[in-house]
Amino acid sequence: MPNRPNQEAFVRITRGDNPYSREVQGKANEPITVAALLDRSRALLAVRDLDYSLEAIYDRLELNAPRVAVIGGSPDHPAHIMDPETTARAAIRIWQNGGVPFAFSTPVLCDGTAQSNVGMCYSLESRNAMTTMIANQMEAQSYHGAFVIQGCDKQPMAAVAALAALDITRRARGDAPVFATFAPAHVLKGGTFPDDLRHDIEAVAQKAEAANHQEIADDVRDGLAYVLQCTTNTQYQGVFTRAVAAGIITHDEHKAFEKRLAVSTCDGKGGICAFNGTGNSSRHVVAALGLVHPALELLAEPPNQEQVNKAVDALFAICNEPEYSVSEVVKANIENCVRIHSTTGGSTNLMMHIVSAFIHAGVDFSIWDYDRVRRTAAIPDLFNYSLTQGRTIFELAQQCCSGQIRGMETVMYELTRNDVPMALGAATVTGSTWKTRLSDTTNLSADGVRDNPIILSKPRRAFSGVDVLTGNFFESAVVKISGMPDAQLDEFDTKLAMVLYFENEDDANRSLLDAGYLDSIKTNEAISHTDLLRIYEHNSGQKASSQDSGARLNAFTREELFDYMLHERFIKFAVVISGQGPEAYGMPEMFTPMQHINANRHLKKLAMILTDGRYSGVSYGAAIGHITPEARRGGAILYLQTGDLIQSNLRARRFVLIDRTALRADGSLVENAVDLAPERK
């Protein structure tokens, strides 16, 4: 779009008050900030044909031209490394459309950097802080709309919440609606193991085998199957710690491996990590809410000028239309958001962020409303994502950029073809509805990808998403059922699991890295021989007295029975980490203990995690988080003890603490009806 010097041709905001027409200080202060932004943008991008002056900026402020803030993040977060270039492109196009560009940024906490340290106490709170900061800045400077450079972690939904709430506030007082478009950061290309590093890691596995530590050797090799990313570093931290304890490598060798892994992990252009965690789940969800122009949705490189232009041009076309305001677009797309989050196997962290955004958009919404929408129609699993088989979000971005498919438009299309009701009449920031967008079927079908498809036309199975759970020792919790293959569900569903209790994450990490931890469990006096027999009978479906593989299990000592059940996988564990809720500790992620479990040959196929904190990543067992009420509020999770028994009814969506007295007496499964608080304080 060329420069348009004729002021009469520019779009003007037609509703509400324009403080810049009646107040003089803003017109004195702000032109220099706009000119400085355009100066930097022109220099950074080597743009010559861009005419502006302080007088022209003044005129646009006086005439109520759209004042659009480009909202970025902080350059200490990998997703925001390329923000200056994207900000420059957006600012130039806003000016060319007759608007007045501004720019501001918010701090963005990186969950990866904050893992397992005090930073995690601030992670969830950062969402609320960003919501407040964005709303405050938009109000203080009287910006009409926003071009949001979307990062990961809490920033995307914080921005949605802020702009939706601001939209409601302004319209209630008769001002113009708030309009916005989101530009997700490109996907960070996962690292690769350099050949020499892969060779040296394999040598560690061979040393472990020679020292009769086959489980360490297997765990070392497992890590090589993954795309190298920051989470891989945590996985190897656990394995190498055990290798040091076993005398296979030295502490210095461990630290040298850490360094070599770290410097090979991230691409220099940054971006959102390639796994389907909170960052990319936010990408899918914000797109499902209709707030992302398809030109910017899934990119493998930072956006170019043409891509930014399409989003900005569409934004200016809707800036005076109330039905395209942020809160209206969000409300119209609630069902689309829930169903796309479900079918794409979205992060459980998004459960609370989605609820928060909808509340800010003026909707009376809870986790149970999410559950209701999800269960109104069966949502199939249409997302064939795999970190070990080359089907990451980076590959998905490449498929979109090459024109084989169209991102969430393809997901929307395939959901409708699988008879899932979608709100196709909902407005989007393209200035059209989903129905109109999908009417062009060019490259729309998932079948357009023949090599390694990630979005599918035929479901992997009939269900997907995040289940909301209930129990007799908590009110609600969530589990990412989409992350559990059928065999994994069968491994835990209806089975009895022994509680391994920890009051905090630090205690859990120490024990899970201790090679002798399971030995300490089998000698724990809280766990009786009878308990183990009853667990065996229930989980195996056989009577202990009818065991046909040799000596009767009744003749085993407690320790021998424990080892047998461990080896044969009849025993299950529920690793309970309490005291991690939002009031107690800021609701940190339990990613690190999960990775330590994943890196343990024995535990990873036998253990679930239950926590009042959050969790992220994948697990070979089940991961149950967001347990309410949290320990800080007197939730029963606070009073669980190592040796307690829980039945995990995953398909029935209910977890039950079992009465051990009844179980010991005759093997019956009776729900524990005792208030644990007075008994165990």
N, C-alpha and C positions, 0 to 999 in steps of 0.2 A: 504494500500500500504506500503510495507516495505521500510526501508531506502535503498538508492541505492548509495553506496560509489563510484562507477565507474563514474567519471566525464564525460566520453564520452557518457554515457547513458542519460545524462540530456538534456532537451529541451534548445535550445538557441534561442535568438531573432536574426533573420537572416537579418533584414532590418535596414538601417539607421546607425547613428553614435552611438558609445558606448563611452561616455566621460570617463568611468571608465578604459578604456584600454589605454588612452593617458594622463589622468590627475592622479596625484598621491595623491592629498590631500583627495579626496573622499574615496580612498582605505585605507587611514590612519584613517579617521574619522568614517566611517559608520560601519565597522565590529563590533565595540563595541556596537553600537545601536542594531544591529541585534542579537548579542549574548545576550545582556540584555533582549531583547524581548523574545528570546527562553528560557532564564533562568526563566523568570517570568511565561511563558506559561507552561513549564515543571513542575514548582513547584505548580502552581495553579491547574493543572489537574492531578498531581501525575503521570506524564509520565516518565518512566525509559529508554525505548529503543529509545533514540534520540541522535544521534552522530553529533556533530558540533564543530567547532573550529574557531578561528580567521583566521587561514590559509585557512580553507575550504571556509569561507565566502569570503576572498580575491580572491580565485581562481574563485569563481562563478561570482564575480563582473568583474574580468578580462576577463572571457570567455563569458560575456554578457548573463548570465542566466536571466530569467525573474525577474525583480524587481517589486514586487507587494506590493502596500500599502493597508493595512487594514484600512479603513476610518471609524471611529466611531463618536459618538456624545459626548455630555457632560453629566456627571452623575447627573446633577441637572435637567435633563429631565426624566420623568418616562419611556419613551421608551428606554432609554439608560442605565438603571440600570445594565443590564446583559452584557453590552459591553465587560468588561474584559474577561469573559469566552469565548464569541464568538470570540473575537480577538485572544485569546490564541489558540483556536481550528483551526482557519484559518491560523495562523502563523505556527503552527506545520505542517499542511498539505502542505502549500506552500513550506516549507523546504523539506518535504519528496518527493515532486514532482520535486525537483532540482532547485527551485526558491530561491529568496532572499526576505524574508518577512520584511516589515517595518510597522510601525503603527503611525498614527496621528489622531487627532480628531478635530472637529470644534465645536464652541459653537452652541447650538440649542435652540432657544427660544420656550417656551411652550405657545401656544395661550391660553390655559386654565388659566395658571397663569397670563398671561398678560391682561386678560379680564378687560375692564372698568377701566384701569389705563394707565399711560403714556407708559407702556411697549408696548401697541398696536401700538404706533407710530413707533416702530422699527420692527414690525413683518414682514411686507412685505419686508422691506429693508434687513432683515436678509437673505432672499433668495438670493438677489444679493451679499451680503457680503460672504455667504457661497460659492456661485459659484466662486467668485474671489479667496477666500482662497484656495479652493480645486485645482483650476487651477494653482495658484501660487506655492503651495507646490509640486504638481506633476511635474511641470517644474523645480523648484529650485533643487529638489533632483533627477531628471531624473528617475522617476518611469515609468515603461512600462504600468502597468495596476493596477486595483484596485479591492478589495473585499470590497463592501460598505455595512456597517451595516445600514440598512435603518430604519429611525425613522418615525416621522410624521411631521405635519405642513409643513414648507417650505423646509426641508432638502432633501427629496427624489428627487424632480424635480430640486433642485439646483445642486445636484450631477450629475444628468443626463445631465443638461445643461453644467456644467463645463467639464465633460469628453468628451461630444460630440464636444464641441468647441475645446478642446485640441487635439482631434483626427484629426479634419480638419486641424488645424495649423501644426501639426507634419507631416502629410502626404503631405501637400503642400510644405514642405521644404525637403521632401525625407526621413523622419525618419519613424520608425516603427509605425504601427497603434496602437491606444490605445484600450485595451480590458478591460472589466470589467464585474463583476457579482454582483448582489444585493441580500442581505440577509435581508428581512424585519424583524423587531423585532416581536416577538410573540404577540398575541392579549391579552390584559390585561383582566383578568376575572372581570366582573362587580361586585360591592359589593352587599350585601343583607342587608335589614333592620333587625337589631336584633329584636327579639320578643318584648323586653321591649321598644325599640324605636318606633316600629310600634304601640304598645299599647298606648304610650304617645302621638304620633301624632294623632291617632284616637280620643283620649280624647280632643285634641284641636278642632277637627272637631265637637265633641259633644257640647263643650262649645260654639262654634260659632253658632250652631243650636239653643241652648237654649237662645242665645242673639239675635235671629232673624237675623243672618248674614249667611243665607243659602249659598250665593255665596262663602263666604270664606270657609265654611265647605266643599263644593263640590270641591273647588280648592285644599284644604288640602288633600282630599282623592285621587284626581287625581294623585298627585305626588307618592303615594304609588303603583300605577300600573306600574311604570317604574323600570327598572334596576337601582340600585343605582350607580351613577357615578358623576363625577364632575359637569356635567350640572344639575343634580338633585339638587345640593346644591344651584345653582343660582335660580332655580324654587322656592325652598322653601324660599329663601331670600325674594323674592317679596311677597309671600303669608304671611309669618310671619310678614313682615313689616306692611302689612295691618291689620293683626290680632292685632299687638301692638297698632296701631292707633285706632282700634275699642275697645280697652280695654279687649280683649279676653285673651291675654298673656302679660306678662311684657317684658321690654327690656332685662332684665337679663335672662328670660326664653328663649327668642329668641336666645340670644348668646349661651346658653347652648345647644339648639337644633343644632345650627350651628356646635358646637364642636363635638357632638355625630354623626352627619351626616358625617362630614369630616373624622373622624378617622375610619369610617366603609366603606369608599368608595373604596380605591385602594388596590389591592393585592400587597404584598411586593416584588414580582418579577417584578413588573412594566409591561411594554409593551405598545402597542398602544391601546387607549381606544376602547371599544367594539362597539361604535356606528359608523355608516357609514358616518363619517365626512371626513375631509381632510386627516387624517392619513390613514384610510383604503381605501379611494378612491385612494390615492397615491399608496397604495399596489396593487390595481387592475390595475391601469394605468401602473405602471412600469412593472408589469408582462405582461400586454398586449403589451408592447413595446418589449417583448422578452428578457428582461434583468434579469429575475429571474429564477433560476433553480427550477423546481417544488418541489424538496425535501425541499426547504426552504420557499415556498410561503406563506402558511397559517398554522401557528403552534399555538398550545394552550399553549406550554411551550417553553422555550429557546431551541435553536437547540442543538442536540447532535453531537458527533464527526462524526458519520456515515453520517448524513445529510450534515454537512459542507464539508466532504470529497467529496461527490458527486458533489457539486457545484465547489469546487476548482479543482478537477480532470478534469471536463468538461472545465473549464477556460483554463487550460494548453493545452488542446487539440486544442484550437482555437487561441492561442496567436500569431500565425504567419499568420493567415488567414485574409486578408483585408476585406473580405465580412462579417466577424464577428466583425469588429471594432464597437465601440459604435455608431458613427454617422451613419454608414451603417445600423446597426440593427434598430436604431431609425427610420431612413427614410423609411425603408422597412415596418415598422409596424404602420405607421401613421393611416391608416384606421382602423386597429385593435384597436388601442388606443381609437380613437373617438367613435367607436361603442360599445366597452366594457364599456367605461366610461358612455355612454348613457344608455345601457340596465341595468347596475347595479345601476342606480340612483346616479351617482357620484356627489361629492361636486362641487358647483359653483366656489369655490376658484380655483379648478383645471383648470378652463377655462384659466385664465391668466398664470398659471404655464405651462400648456401644450403648449400654444403659445410661451412662452419664451424658452422652451426646444427645440421646433422645429426650432426656429430662430437660436439658438445656434448650432443646427445640420446642419445649412446651407440651411434651407428651407425658402423660402419667404412665410410666413404664418401669418394669422391674425384670429381674432375671426370669420370673415366672411368665411374664408376657413374651419374652424371647422364646421360652420353652413352648408356649402355646402356639406361636407363629410357626415354629419349626415343626410342630407335630400336627398342624392342620392338614398338611399333605406330606407324604413320604418323600424325603429328599435323598436321591441316590448319590453315590460316590462317583463323581465325574473328574477326579483329579488324581492323575497317575504320577504323583511326585515321588522322587526317590533320590536321596543324597548319595547312595552307593552305586546307582545305575545311570548316572549322567542325566537325570531329569530334575534339575534344579530350576529355580526361578530365573536364573541367568539364561538357561537354555530356552525357557518359555519366552523370555524377552527377545531372544534371537529369532524364534519362530514368528513372533509378532512383527518384528522389524523387517523381516524378509517377506512379509505379506502373505504368509501361509494361513494365519488365523488373525483374530481381532480381539484378543484378550478377553475382558469381561463381557463384551458383546457376544463372543462365541460361547462363553459359559451361559449367558442368559438364553441364547438361542437353543443350546442343547438341553437346558432345563425345560424349556417349553416343549421341545420335541419328546421329552420324557414325561410329559403330562404334569409337570409341576406348575401350578398357577403363579404367574409373575405379574407384577403391576406394570404392564406395558404402556399404559397411558400416563405414567409418571413423567414429569418434566425433568430435563437434564440441562447441564450448562452448555450444551451445544445449541440450545435454543429450540430443541425439538424433543419429542418423547422417545422412549425406547422403541415403541412400535415403528416410528418413522425411521429411526436409526437401523432397525433390523430389516426394514423393507428392502434395503440394498443388501442382497445376499452374497455379494462378491467376497470371496475368501472368508465367509462367515462360519461355515461348518468346521467342526473339529477334525473332520476327515481330511481336511487340507494338509494336515501334517501326517506324512506316512512314515517318517523315520523318527522313532522315539517320541511319540505323542505324550503330552502331559495333560492337556484337556481332552476328555474322551467324549465320544458320541454315545457309546454303549457303556453303562455303568460297570465299575468293577464289582460292586455289590449294591444291594437295594437301600442301604442306609449310610449316613455319614453325619459328621458334625460333632457338637459338644452336647453331652447329656447333663442335665441337672439331676443330682442325686439327693435322696433323703436317707435318714438313718435313725437309729434309736439313740445315738450319741451325738447327733448334730442335726441342724435344721435343713441346711442345704450345702451342697458342694458341687463341683463340676469335674467332668472327666472328658477328655478328648477321645471319643469313641472312634472317630475317623482315623486316628493314629494306631488303632489296634486291629491287625488282621484277625480273621476268624479263628485261626489257630491260637493266637494270643488271648483272645476272649475266652476260648475254651479252657485255656490253661488256668484261668483265674475264676471264671464265672461259677458261682455257687460253692467255691472251695473255701476251706478254713485256712486262715492266715494267722501266723503268730506275730504279735506286736513286738517290734523292736523300738523302744521309746526313747526319744531325745527331747530335751527341753529347748534346744536351740540348734541352729545350723552348724555352729562351730563344733559342738559335741558330736553331731552326726558326721561331719567331715573327718574328724580325728578318728573316730571308730571305724568308719568305712574304709579308711586308708590303712588301718591296722591289720596286718596279715593274720594276727591271732584273734581277731574279734569273734569270728564264728566259733572258735574253740571255747571262748569264754561264755558264749551263749549256751552251748550244750552242757556246760557244768553249772549253769545258773539254777539255783535252788527253787526259783519261782516256776520252773518248768519241770513237771513231773513225768515219769515214765508213762503213766496213764494218759496224760495229755497227748503225748506223742502217739500212743496207740490209737487214741480216738481220732486224731488228725489223719493218721494213716488210713484208718477204716473209712472215714468220710471221703477223703480225697481220692482214694484208690477204688472205692466201691467194693472192697474185699474185707472179710473178717480177718483179724490178725491171726486167729487160730487156724485159718485155712490156707495160710501162705505155703505155696508149693515149691519154693526155690531153696529149700534146705531147712535149717533149724527154725523152729517157730519163733516169731518175733517176740513173743512173751519172754523167751529165754535171753534175749539181748539185754545188755545193760543199757541204761539211758543213753550213754555216750555212743554205744554201738548202734542203737536204734536211730539216733539223730544222724549219724554218718550215713547209714543205709538210706534213710529217707532223703537226705541231701543228694546223695549220688543218684537215686532213682527219681528225684524231683517230685516226691510226694508231699514234701513240706513246702509251704509258702510263707512269705514274710510280709508284714505290713510295717514298713519303716515310717514311723510317726514322728514328725518334726513339728512341735507346737511352739507357741510363743512368737509366731512370725506374722501375726495379723497386722492390719493397717494401724490400729491404735497402739499395739505393743511395740512394733518395730518397723513400721512403714511398709509392711507387706513385701518383703524381698522375694526374689525368685529363688527357688530351690534347685537351680540348674546344676550347681557344682556337686552337691551330693548325688543328684541323679546321674551325672556323668561318672562319678566314682562307682556307682552301682553298675552302670553300663560297662565299665572297664574291669569288672570283676566276674571272672568266668563262672563262679558259683551263684552269685547273687543276681546277676542280670536277668536270668530266666525265671527267678523265683520270687523276686521282690516287687512290691508296690510301694509307692510313696503316698502318704496321707499327710496333709499339712493345712494349717490355716493361713499360710503364705501363698505365694504364687509359684508356678513352675513354668519352665520353658524348655523347648527341645523335645527329643524323642526318648522313648523308654521301651525296653523289651517287656517290662511289666506294665502295670497300670499306674497312672499318675493322677491322684485325686487332690485337688487344691481348692482354695477359697472356702474352706470349711467355716461355717458360721453356726453359732456364735464362736468367735475366736477365743483363745485361751485367756486373753486379757479381760474379756467380758464374762469369764467364768464358764466358758464352754467346756463340755465334758472331755474334749481332747486334752485339756490340761491334766486330767486325772487318770489317763490311761497309763498302764505300766507294761514293761517288758514281760512277756508271758501271757498277756491277755489274748483272747482269740476273737477274730472278726470273720464273719462270713461275707464274702464280696459277691453280691448278686448284681453283677454288672448289667445283664440284659433286663433285669427287673428294676434297675436303677435304685437299689436300696442296699445299704451296708448295715450290718447288724453286729453289735457287740454281744457275744454269746455268754450265757450263764455257765461258767465252768463247773460249778457243782453238779448241775443236771447232766452236763456232758460226761463228767467222770462217772456218774452213777450208772447211767444206762445208755450213754451215747446219743441221747436226744438233744436236738438243737432247740434250745429255748432262749428267747431274747432276754438279755439282762434287764431286769426291771428295777434295779437298785440305783438310787441316786449316789453317784460315785463321790460327789463333793464331800459330804460329811465323813464318809468311810475312809477317804484317802488323803484328807487335808494334812 
